[in-house]
Amino acid sequence: MKAFVLGAAVGYVLGAKAGRGRYDQIVRTYRKLADHPAVQGAAGIARAKVGEKAGFGNRTGHASAQTGNGRRDVSEPAHQRP
């Protein structure tokens, strides 16, 4: 807990010394990077993969089960699963 408070204090002091101009520069750079089409595409792919792993990618009403070959089997409806 002490380390967190010390880190927050150091970050605050260094941030205050850098000033508003540096903060604005960092924000502009972040937004430019975040709005880049390649970054947007990679973020979409990452979201889709996370959704698959979390089980949000299946919206058909069927249960998805991993088969031995790594593919999903969605032929069995969710209400028939044991």
HELIX and SHEET records of a PDB file:
HELIX    1   1 LYS A    2  ALA A   34  1                                  33    
HELIX    2   2 PRO A   37  ALA A   54  1                                  18    
HELIX    3   3 ALA A   78  GLN A   80  5                                   3    
SHEET    1   A 2 ALA A  65  GLN A  66  0                                        
SHEET    2   A 2 ARG A  72  ASP A  73 -1                                        
END                                                                             
